[in-house]
Amino acid sequence: MSHQTPNTPVTADPPGLSRRTLGVPALVFMTIAASAPLTVVAGGYPSNFAVSGVIGVPLSFIVLGVALTLFTVGYAAMSTKIRNAGAFYAYIAQGIGKRTGVAASFIALTAYNCIQIAVYGLFGFASAAFINSKTGAEIPWWATASVAFVVVAWLGINKVDFSVRVVAIMVGLEFLAVIVFDVAAFAVQPEGVSSAGLMPGDLFTAGVGAVLAFSIASFMGFESAAIYSEESKDPTRSIARATYISVAIIAVFYAFSAWAMMIGTGPDQIVGASRELGPELLFAFLGQNVGTLMADVAQALFLTSLFASLLAFHNAVARYIFSLARENVLPKRLAYVNGRTHAPVAGSLTQSAIALIVVLVFAVAGTGSELGSLFPVLTLFTWLSNTAALGLVFLMVLVSLSVWGYFRANHHGHSLWTRFIAPLLSALALGVVCVLIFVNFDVLIGSSGSSLLSWILPAIALLPGAAGLWWGHYLKSKAPAVYDGIGHGSEGAPVGEHPSGQQASDSEVLQVAQA
């Protein structure tokens, strides 16, 4: 660190993220990749039908799509004013308060890390099972997960537009595979085509809480366009458009495909078939009605779907870490960006290190487990994905409230609907979903009744917020210039200077580093 007095600017930071790199199509691909369409269709639908016993799964995507569209109204409006790779963190910091923003950032980092690492469990199981079934080998899940880990780690430190090209190809093939399944399902229709699954009475019955809790997890990642706001070509328009498009595509496509699965299997048979076959339901259907080759292709694309999700969430975590470190909320060294690729290298390597440690722990813990090959699915994937869902939905409620706080003093030309009514309705709707996830957490993780685990995992999702509140209070009292810049990132401030004009002294930065 250079030796300046408190009144001199801090030495210029390393290069920032790539500027003007990503257009709307690229943002849409990255957000949809995070939600992993083929993974949702192959794994999410059968799990939802099997656990809830409710056939209204297709309608649940429409209901949640409406709620998330309401959320997007205010979210998109804030994206035109706040351009920060911290997204949720920055919006909440500027809309509710800085300490709450730091609390939100800790919850977001936990949630995004949880979902990214969770996918390694499902990828490891599915890829090892696929290879073993074709070769007769006995490759463990952690071996194939390790290969994915190395590739993701390498792509994470390269240019983001290169990652986008990889993801775009994968997402396009996923959609094609699901469309083939949908067409075949309506061609087979053992019980005919009906409105079953789309009627209110099919959804709003006993088990609706579990259905909505499962289905909201399928949307995870739709909000991530804002994380790339500093790298988008036109941040004042691109983020809003990409988020609206992503919500619409995910809601309509998922609802239609869930309906197709039910029509192809039969409304009276879908729950029983889901409980019997699980994720194999889609592949067994394709093998029987389209051909073995198509079933194998779909299984391969299932793996690429999981890989695309791994990469998308890895990039999200890396940019969150960069955003927080740039503002000295995390150690400054974590803001290091490669001058050639403009990738947030330190954030990327940090996420990779966290993922490696957790996967290794589960690999060791699963040795000799009575769960057998399903261990990574029933533990690593199930536990951490539901933990992430609870944290992210809670953050969406806070973001909805932050919209009202941000536009309260200055409307910025937005209507009452945009700055208050839609965000309020969104907060109420998503608040209900958040409560439903918490109440049904034992069901979501496959626990028979309330268990210690059904309390520990929600605590992992939400308690980092308490640590964030304490850390925000510490920064306010010990490093006020750092505190003053929380949530503002690079918004118009000179290098080393916060938007208010105050400068973080070496002594303040040193205090933060020592803490």
C-alpha positions as CSV (number, residue, x, y, z in Angstrom):
1,M,0.0,0.0,0.0
2,S,1.3,3.4,-0.9
3,H,1.9,5.9,2.0
4,Q,-0.6,8.8,1.6
5,T,-1.9,11.2,4.1
6,P,-5.7,11.0,4.9
7,N,-6.2,14.0,2.6
8,T,-4.6,12.5,-0.5
9,P,-6.3,10.2,-3.0
10,V,-5.7,6.5,-2.7
11,T,-3.5,5.1,-5.4
12,A,-5.4,4.2,-8.6
13,D,-7.1,0.8,-8.5
14,P,-6.4,-2.0,-10.9
15,P,-8.5,-2.1,-14.1
16,G,-12.3,-2.6,-13.7
17,L,-14.7,-5.0,-15.3
18,S,-15.1,-5.0,-19.1
19,R,-17.2,-2.1,-20.3
20,R,-19.8,-2.1,-23.0
21,T,-19.3,-5.9,-23.6
22,L,-22.8,-7.5,-23.1
23,G,-25.9,-6.8,-25.0
24,V,-29.5,-7.8,-24.2
25,P,-29.2,-11.3,-25.9
26,A,-26.0,-12.1,-23.9
27,L,-27.6,-11.0,-20.6
28,V,-30.7,-13.1,-21.3
29,F,-28.6,-16.2,-22.1
30,M,-26.7,-15.7,-18.8
31,T,-29.8,-15.3,-16.7
32,I,-31.7,-18.2,-18.3
33,A,-28.5,-20.4,-18.0
34,A,-28.5,-19.8,-14.3
35,S,-32.1,-21.2,-14.0
36,A,-31.0,-24.3,-16.1
37,P,-34.1,-25.0,-18.2
38,L,-33.4,-28.7,-18.9
39,T,-32.4,-29.3,-15.3
40,V,-35.8,-27.8,-14.1
41,V,-37.7,-29.9,-16.6
42,A,-35.9,-33.2,-15.9
43,G,-35.3,-32.8,-12.2
44,G,-37.5,-30.1,-10.9
45,Y,-40.9,-31.1,-12.3
46,P,-40.8,-34.8,-11.2
47,S,-39.6,-33.7,-7.7
48,N,-42.4,-31.1,-7.4
49,F,-45.1,-33.6,-8.5
50,A,-43.8,-36.4,-6.4
51,V,-43.3,-34.4,-3.1
52,S,-46.4,-32.2,-3.3
53,G,-48.8,-34.7,-4.9
54,V,-50.4,-31.7,-6.6
55,I,-51.0,-31.5,-10.3
56,G,-51.2,-27.7,-10.4
57,V,-47.4,-27.3,-11.0
58,P,-47.9,-25.7,-14.5
59,L,-50.1,-23.0,-13.0
60,S,-47.6,-22.3,-10.3
61,F,-45.1,-21.0,-12.8
62,I,-47.7,-18.5,-14.1
63,V,-48.6,-17.3,-10.6
64,L,-45.0,-16.9,-9.7
65,G,-44.3,-15.3,-13.1
66,V,-46.8,-12.6,-12.3
67,A,-45.3,-12.0,-8.8
68,L,-41.8,-11.8,-10.3
69,T,-43.0,-9.4,-13.0
70,L,-44.2,-7.1,-10.3
71,F,-40.8,-7.4,-8.7
72,T,-39.1,-6.6,-12.0
73,V,-41.1,-3.3,-12.3
74,G,-39.2,-1.7,-9.5
75,Y,-36.0,-3.7,-9.9
76,A,-35.8,-2.6,-13.5
77,A,-36.4,1.1,-12.6
78,M,-33.5,0.9,-10.1
79,S,-31.3,-0.7,-12.6
80,T,-31.5,2.5,-14.7
81,K,-30.1,4.6,-11.8
82,I,-27.7,2.2,-10.1
83,R,-25.0,0.3,-12.0
84,N,-23.1,-1.9,-9.6
85,A,-22.0,-5.5,-9.9
86,G,-23.3,-6.0,-6.4
87,A,-26.9,-5.7,-7.6
88,F,-29.1,-6.6,-4.6
89,Y,-26.4,-5.2,-2.2
90,A,-26.2,-1.9,-4.0
91,Y,-30.0,-1.5,-4.4
92,I,-30.7,-2.3,-0.7
93,A,-27.8,-0.1,0.5
94,Q,-29.2,2.9,-1.4
95,G,-32.9,2.2,-0.9
96,I,-33.0,1.0,2.8
97,G,-29.7,1.8,4.4
98,K,-26.0,1.0,4.2
99,R,-25.9,-1.4,7.1
100,T,-28.9,-3.3,5.7
101,G,-27.0,-3.3,2.4
102,V,-24.0,-5.0,3.9
103,A,-26.3,-7.5,5.6
104,A,-27.9,-8.2,2.2
105,S,-24.5,-8.7,0.6
106,F,-23.5,-11.3,3.1
107,I,-26.8,-13.2,2.5
108,A,-26.4,-12.9,-1.2
109,L,-22.8,-14.2,-1.1
110,T,-24.0,-17.2,1.0
111,A,-27.0,-17.9,-1.3
112,Y,-25.2,-17.7,-4.6
113,N,-22.3,-19.8,-3.3
114,C,-24.8,-22.3,-2.0
115,I,-26.6,-22.8,-5.2
116,Q,-23.4,-22.9,-7.3
117,I,-21.9,-25.5,-5.0
118,A,-25.1,-27.5,-4.8
119,V,-25.1,-28.0,-8.6
120,Y,-21.7,-29.7,-8.3
121,G,-23.5,-32.5,-6.4
122,L,-26.2,-33.0,-9.0
123,F,-23.7,-32.7,-11.9
124,G,-21.3,-35.2,-10.3
125,F,-24.1,-37.7,-9.8
126,A,-25.7,-37.3,-13.2
127,S,-22.4,-37.3,-15.2
128,A,-20.9,-40.2,-13.3
129,A,-24.1,-42.2,-13.7
130,F,-24.3,-41.5,-17.4
131,I,-20.7,-42.5,-18.0
132,N,-20.9,-45.6,-15.8
133,S,-24.0,-46.8,-17.6
134,K,-22.4,-46.5,-21.0
135,T,-18.9,-47.9,-20.1
136,G,-19.5,-50.1,-17.1
137,A,-17.0,-48.1,-15.1
138,E,-17.4,-47.1,-11.5
139,I,-16.4,-43.5,-11.5
140,P,-17.3,-41.7,-8.2
141,W,-19.4,-38.5,-8.4
142,W,-16.7,-36.3,-7.1
143,A,-14.3,-37.2,-9.9
144,T,-16.6,-35.9,-12.7
145,A,-17.5,-32.9,-10.4
146,S,-13.8,-32.2,-10.2
147,V,-13.5,-32.0,-14.0
148,A,-16.3,-29.5,-14.1
149,F,-14.7,-27.5,-11.3
150,V,-11.5,-27.1,-13.2
151,V,-13.2,-26.0,-16.4
152,V,-15.5,-23.5,-14.5
153,A,-12.5,-22.1,-12.6
154,W,-10.6,-21.6,-15.9
155,L,-13.5,-19.9,-17.7
156,G,-14.1,-17.7,-14.6
157,I,-10.8,-15.9,-15.0
158,N,-11.3,-15.4,-18.8
159,K,-13.2,-12.7,-20.6
160,V,-16.9,-12.7,-19.8
161,D,-18.0,-12.6,-23.5
162,F,-16.1,-15.9,-24.0
163,S,-18.2,-17.5,-21.2
164,V,-21.3,-16.0,-22.8
165,R,-20.6,-17.8,-26.1
166,V,-20.2,-21.1,-24.3
167,V,-23.4,-20.6,-22.4
168,A,-25.4,-19.4,-25.4
169,I,-24.7,-22.6,-27.3
170,M,-25.6,-24.8,-24.3
171,V,-28.9,-22.9,-23.5
172,G,-30.0,-23.0,-27.2
173,L,-29.5,-26.8,-27.3
174,E,-31.4,-27.2,-24.0
175,F,-34.4,-25.4,-25.4
176,L,-34.3,-27.5,-28.5
177,A,-34.3,-30.7,-26.4
178,V,-37.2,-29.6,-24.3
179,I,-39.2,-28.5,-27.3
180,V,-38.7,-32.0,-28.8
181,F,-40.0,-33.5,-25.5
182,D,-43.0,-31.1,-25.5
183,V,-44.0,-32.0,-29.1
184,A,-43.7,-35.7,-28.4
185,A,-45.7,-35.3,-25.2
186,F,-48.7,-33.8,-27.0
187,A,-48.4,-36.4,-29.7
188,V,-48.6,-39.2,-27.2
189,Q,-51.3,-37.8,-24.8
190,P,-52.5,-41.1,-23.3
191,E,-55.4,-39.4,-21.6
192,G,-56.0,-36.7,-24.2
193,V,-55.3,-33.0,-24.0
194,S,-57.1,-31.2,-21.2
195,S,-56.7,-28.1,-19.0
196,A,-55.7,-30.2,-16.0
197,G,-52.8,-28.5,-14.2
198,L,-53.9,-25.1,-15.3
199,M,-57.1,-24.7,-13.3
200,P,-57.0,-22.8,-10.0
201,G,-58.4,-25.8,-8.1
202,D,-55.5,-27.9,-9.3
203,L,-53.0,-25.6,-7.5
204,F,-54.8,-24.0,-4.6
205,T,-55.3,-27.0,-2.5
206,A,-53.4,-28.9,0.3
207,G,-49.8,-28.9,-0.8
208,V,-49.8,-25.5,-2.5
209,G,-47.1,-24.3,-0.2
210,A,-44.7,-27.0,-1.2
211,V,-45.5,-26.5,-4.9
212,L,-44.7,-22.8,-4.8
213,A,-41.6,-23.4,-2.7
214,F,-40.3,-25.8,-5.3
215,S,-41.3,-23.7,-8.3
216,I,-39.7,-20.5,-7.1
217,A,-36.4,-22.3,-7.0
218,S,-36.7,-22.8,-10.8
219,F,-36.5,-19.0,-11.3
220,M,-33.3,-18.6,-9.4
221,G,-30.9,-16.6,-11.5
222,F,-33.5,-14.5,-13.4
223,E,-32.4,-11.5,-11.4
224,S,-28.7,-11.8,-12.2
225,A,-28.7,-9.5,-15.3
226,A,-28.1,-6.6,-12.9
227,I,-24.9,-8.2,-11.7
228,Y,-23.5,-7.5,-15.2
229,S,-24.7,-3.9,-15.3
230,E,-21.1,-2.6,-15.4
231,E,-20.3,-4.8,-18.4
232,S,-23.5,-4.2,-20.4
233,K,-23.5,-2.1,-23.6
234,D,-26.5,0.1,-22.5
235,P,-27.0,-0.3,-18.7
236,T,-29.9,2.2,-18.6
237,R,-32.0,-0.1,-20.9
238,S,-30.3,-3.5,-21.2
239,I,-30.7,-4.7,-17.7
240,A,-34.5,-3.9,-17.6
241,R,-35.1,-5.5,-20.9
242,A,-33.1,-8.6,-20.2
243,T,-34.8,-9.1,-16.8
244,Y,-38.4,-8.7,-18.3
245,I,-37.5,-11.1,-21.2
246,S,-36.0,-13.6,-18.8
247,V,-39.0,-13.7,-16.5
248,A,-41.4,-14.0,-19.4
249,I,-39.5,-16.8,-21.1
250,I,-39.0,-18.7,-17.9
251,A,-42.6,-18.4,-16.7
252,V,-44.2,-19.3,-20.0
253,F,-41.7,-21.9,-21.1
254,Y,-41.7,-23.7,-17.7
255,A,-45.5,-23.6,-17.4
256,F,-46.0,-25.0,-20.9
257,S,-43.4,-27.7,-20.5
258,A,-44.8,-28.8,-17.1
259,W,-48.2,-29.0,-18.7
260,A,-46.7,-31.0,-21.6
261,M,-45.1,-33.5,-19.1
262,M,-48.4,-34.0,-17.5
263,I,-50.3,-34.5,-20.8
264,G,-47.6,-36.8,-22.1
265,T,-47.7,-38.9,-18.9
266,G,-51.4,-38.5,-18.1
267,P,-52.9,-36.3,-15.4
268,D,-53.9,-39.3,-13.4
269,Q,-50.5,-40.9,-13.7
270,I,-48.1,-38.0,-13.3
271,V,-47.7,-38.1,-9.5
272,G,-47.2,-41.8,-9.4
273,A,-44.8,-41.8,-12.4
274,S,-42.8,-39.0,-10.8
275,R,-42.5,-40.8,-7.5
276,E,-41.4,-44.0,-9.3
277,L,-39.0,-42.6,-11.9
278,G,-37.9,-39.2,-10.6
279,P,-35.5,-37.4,-13.0
280,E,-35.5,-40.5,-15.2
281,L,-39.1,-39.7,-16.2
282,L,-38.2,-37.4,-19.1
283,F,-35.4,-39.6,-20.4
284,A,-37.5,-42.8,-20.2
285,F,-40.3,-41.0,-22.0
286,L,-37.9,-39.9,-24.8
287,G,-36.4,-43.3,-25.1
288,Q,-39.8,-45.0,-25.4
289,N,-41.5,-42.5,-27.7
290,V,-38.7,-40.7,-29.6
291,G,-35.8,-43.1,-29.6
292,T,-32.8,-44.2,-27.5
293,L,-30.5,-41.7,-29.4
294,M,-32.7,-38.7,-28.4
295,A,-32.8,-39.9,-24.8
296,D,-29.0,-40.1,-24.8
297,V,-28.7,-36.7,-26.4
298,A,-31.1,-35.3,-23.8
299,Q,-29.0,-36.8,-20.9
300,A,-25.9,-35.2,-22.4
301,L,-27.6,-31.9,-22.6
302,F,-28.8,-32.3,-19.1
303,L,-25.2,-32.3,-18.1
304,T,-24.4,-29.2,-20.2
305,S,-27.4,-27.5,-18.6
306,L,-25.9,-28.1,-15.2
307,F,-22.5,-26.9,-16.4
308,A,-24.0,-23.7,-17.7
309,S,-25.7,-23.1,-14.4
310,L,-22.4,-23.7,-12.6
311,L,-20.7,-21.1,-14.7
312,A,-23.4,-18.5,-14.5
313,F,-23.6,-18.7,-10.7
314,H,-19.8,-18.7,-10.5
315,N,-19.6,-15.5,-12.4
316,A,-22.3,-14.0,-10.2
317,V,-20.4,-14.7,-7.0
318,A,-17.1,-13.4,-8.5
319,R,-18.7,-10.1,-9.3
320,Y,-20.3,-9.8,-5.9
321,I,-16.9,-10.3,-4.3
322,F,-15.4,-7.8,-6.6
323,S,-18.1,-5.2,-5.9
324,L,-17.7,-5.5,-2.1
325,A,-13.9,-5.5,-2.2
326,R,-13.8,-2.5,-4.4
327,E,-15.6,-0.6,-1.7
328,N,-13.4,-2.0,1.1
329,V,-16.4,-3.9,2.6
330,L,-14.2,-7.0,1.9
331,P,-10.4,-6.9,1.8
332,K,-9.3,-4.7,-1.1
333,R,-7.1,-7.4,-2.7
334,L,-10.3,-9.3,-3.6
335,A,-11.1,-6.6,-6.1
336,Y,-8.2,-7.5,-8.3
337,V,-9.1,-7.6,-12.0
338,N,-7.0,-9.0,-14.8
339,G,-5.9,-6.0,-17.0
340,R,-6.1,-8.1,-20.2
341,T,-9.3,-10.1,-19.7
342,H,-11.0,-7.7,-17.3
343,A,-12.2,-10.7,-15.4
344,P,-12.6,-10.4,-11.6
345,V,-9.8,-12.9,-11.0
346,A,-9.6,-12.6,-7.2
347,G,-13.3,-13.0,-6.8
348,S,-13.3,-15.9,-9.2
349,L,-10.5,-17.7,-7.4
350,T,-12.1,-17.1,-4.0
351,Q,-15.4,-18.7,-5.2
352,S,-13.5,-21.6,-6.6
353,A,-11.6,-22.1,-3.4
354,I,-14.9,-22.1,-1.4
355,A,-16.5,-24.6,-3.8
356,L,-13.5,-26.9,-3.7
357,I,-13.5,-27.0,0.1
358,V,-17.2,-27.8,0.4
359,V,-17.2,-30.4,-2.4
360,L,-14.2,-32.1,-0.7
361,V,-16.0,-32.2,2.7
362,F,-19.1,-33.9,1.1
363,A,-16.9,-36.3,-0.9
364,V,-15.2,-37.5,2.3
365,A,-18.5,-37.5,4.2
366,G,-20.2,-39.6,1.6
367,T,-17.6,-42.4,1.6
368,G,-19.4,-45.6,2.5
369,S,-22.7,-43.7,3.0
370,E,-25.9,-45.9,3.1
371,L,-27.3,-43.5,0.5
372,G,-25.0,-44.9,-2.0
373,S,-24.6,-43.0,-5.3
374,L,-27.6,-40.7,-4.4
375,F,-25.6,-39.2,-1.5
376,P,-24.6,-35.9,-3.4
377,V,-28.1,-35.4,-4.7
378,L,-29.9,-36.0,-1.4
379,T,-27.4,-34.0,0.7
380,L,-25.2,-31.5,-1.2
381,F,-27.7,-30.6,-3.9
382,T,-30.9,-30.8,-1.9
383,W,-29.6,-29.0,1.2
384,L,-27.7,-26.2,-0.4
385,S,-30.2,-25.4,-3.2
386,N,-33.1,-25.0,-0.8
387,T,-30.9,-22.9,1.5
388,A,-30.1,-20.6,-1.5
389,A,-33.8,-20.4,-2.5
390,L,-34.7,-19.1,1.0
391,G,-32.0,-16.5,1.1
392,L,-32.6,-15.2,-2.4
393,V,-36.4,-14.9,-2.0
394,F,-35.8,-13.0,1.3
395,L,-33.5,-10.7,-0.5
396,M,-36.1,-10.0,-3.2
397,V,-38.5,-8.9,-0.5
398,L,-35.9,-6.4,0.8
399,V,-35.2,-5.2,-2.8
400,S,-39.0,-4.6,-3.3
401,L,-39.0,-2.5,-0.1
402,S,-35.8,-0.7,-1.2
403,V,-37.5,0.5,-4.4
404,W,-39.9,2.6,-2.3
405,G,-37.1,3.9,-0.2
406,Y,-34.9,4.9,-3.1
407,F,-37.6,6.7,-5.1
408,R,-39.3,8.3,-2.1
409,A,-37.2,11.5,-2.1
410,N,-36.8,11.7,-5.8
411,H,-39.3,10.1,-8.2
412,H,-36.9,10.4,-11.2
413,G,-39.9,10.6,-13.4
414,H,-41.3,7.2,-12.5
415,S,-45.0,6.7,-11.8
416,L,-46.7,5.7,-8.5
417,W,-47.2,2.2,-10.0
418,T,-43.4,1.8,-10.6
419,R,-42.1,3.3,-7.4
420,F,-44.7,2.1,-4.9
421,I,-47.7,0.0,-5.9
422,A,-45.9,-2.8,-7.9
423,P,-43.0,-3.1,-5.4
424,L,-45.5,-3.3,-2.5
425,L,-47.5,-6.0,-4.2
426,S,-44.2,-7.8,-5.0
427,A,-43.0,-7.6,-1.4
428,L,-46.3,-9.0,-0.1
429,A,-46.4,-11.9,-2.7
430,L,-42.7,-12.8,-2.3
431,G,-43.0,-12.5,1.5
432,V,-45.7,-15.1,1.4
433,V,-43.5,-17.4,-0.7
434,C,-40.6,-16.8,1.7
435,V,-42.7,-17.9,4.6
436,L,-44.0,-21.0,2.7
437,I,-40.4,-22.0,2.0
438,F,-39.5,-21.7,5.7
439,V,-42.6,-23.6,6.8
440,N,-42.1,-26.4,4.3
441,F,-38.4,-26.6,4.6
442,D,-38.5,-30.1,6.2
443,V,-40.5,-31.3,3.1
444,L,-38.1,-29.6,0.7
445,I,-35.1,-31.4,2.1
446,G,-36.8,-34.7,2.4
447,S,-36.9,-34.8,6.2
448,S,-39.7,-36.7,7.9
449,G,-41.2,-34.0,10.2
450,S,-39.3,-31.2,11.9
451,S,-35.6,-31.9,12.3
452,L,-32.5,-30.1,13.5
453,L,-31.4,-29.8,9.9
454,S,-34.6,-28.0,8.9
455,W,-33.5,-25.3,11.3
456,I,-29.8,-25.3,10.7
457,L,-30.0,-24.7,6.9
458,P,-32.4,-21.7,7.2
459,A,-30.0,-20.3,9.8
460,I,-27.1,-20.7,7.3
461,A,-29.3,-18.8,4.8
462,L,-30.3,-15.9,7.0
463,L,-27.8,-15.5,9.9
464,P,-25.0,-14.1,7.7
465,G,-27.3,-11.0,7.6
466,A,-26.8,-10.5,11.3
467,A,-23.0,-10.6,10.8
468,G,-23.4,-8.1,8.0
469,L,-25.3,-5.7,10.2
470,W,-22.5,-5.9,12.8
471,W,-19.9,-5.4,10.1
472,G,-21.8,-2.4,8.7
473,H,-22.0,-0.9,12.2
474,Y,-18.2,-1.5,12.6
475,L,-17.5,0.3,9.3
476,K,-19.7,3.2,10.3
477,S,-17.8,3.8,13.6
478,K,-14.3,2.9,12.5
479,A,-14.1,3.7,8.8
480,P,-16.7,6.4,8.0
481,A,-15.4,7.2,4.6
482,V,-15.6,3.5,3.6
483,Y,-19.0,3.3,5.1
484,D,-20.1,6.4,3.1
485,G,-19.3,4.7,-0.2
486,I,-21.2,1.5,0.5
487,G,-23.4,0.6,-2.4
488,H,-22.1,3.2,-4.8
489,G,-19.3,1.3,-6.5
490,S,-17.9,3.3,-9.4
491,E,-20.8,5.7,-9.8
492,G,-19.2,8.8,-11.0
493,A,-16.6,9.0,-8.2
494,P,-13.0,9.7,-9.0
495,V,-10.6,6.9,-8.4
496,G,-10.0,6.5,-4.6
497,E,-12.9,8.9,-3.8
498,H,-16.4,8.1,-2.7
499,P,-19.5,9.7,-4.2
500,S,-19.9,12.0,-1.3
501,G,-16.4,13.5,-1.9
502,Q,-14.9,11.9,1.2
503,Q,-11.8,9.8,0.7
504,A,-10.9,6.6,2.5
505,S,-7.6,7.2,4.3
506,D,-4.9,4.6,4.6
507,S,-5.6,4.3,8.3
508,E,-9.3,3.5,7.7
509,V,-8.5,0.9,5.0
510,L,-5.9,-0.6,7.4
511,Q,-8.4,-0.8,10.2
512,V,-10.8,-2.6,7.9
513,A,-8.1,-5.0,6.8
514,Q,-7.0,-5.8,10.4
515,A,-10.6,-6.4,11.4
